[in-house]
Amino acid sequence: MKKNSEKKAIAEVLGFAVRMRREIVEEWTQAELAARANVSQSAISLIERGERADIATLSKVAAAFRMPLWRLIKHAEAEHIPRMPGKAGAAV
């Protein structure tokens, strides 16, 4: 059970990072990101809601942002991991 909640938390953090990058940095709609990443708009929606975080789709999204996947993950960690429940020093 704990493993599933950790996976969900990671998916949510990545999804939030994708949404922030899409809206604030790139100023794209979900449809624009989907077209650039060659994935469906519903796949982008699922990622942003933290319901999907498969490597293949995230790699395509990262490429659309002109960055490797590891950098997208690093941005997500740097900006959002401190807020995750159960982590030392997490904001509640």
Residue pairs with C-beta under 8 A, 6 or more apart in sequence:
7 53
8 50
9 84
9 85
10 53
11 47
11 50
11 51
11 52
11 53
12 50
13 50
13 76
13 77
13 80
13 81
13 84
14 47
14 50
14 53
14 58
14 72
14 73
14 76
15 47
15 48
15 49
15 50
15 51
15 53
16 48
16 50
16 76
16 80
17 72
17 75
17 76
17 79
17 80
18 33
18 44
18 47
18 48
18 58
18 61
18 72
19 48
20 79
21 65
21 72
21 75
22 28
22 30
22 33
22 44
22 48
25 65
26 32
26 33
26 65
28 36
30 41
30 44
30 45
30 48
31 41
33 44
33 61
33 64
34 40
34 41
34 43
34 44
36 64
37 44
37 57
37 60
37 61
37 63
37 64
38 60
39 57
39 60
39 61
43 52
43 57
44 61
46 52
47 53
47 57
47 58
47 61
55 69
58 69
58 72
59 69
61 72
62 68
62 69
62 71
62 72
65 72
81 87
82 89
82 90
82 91
83 90
83 91
84 90
85 92
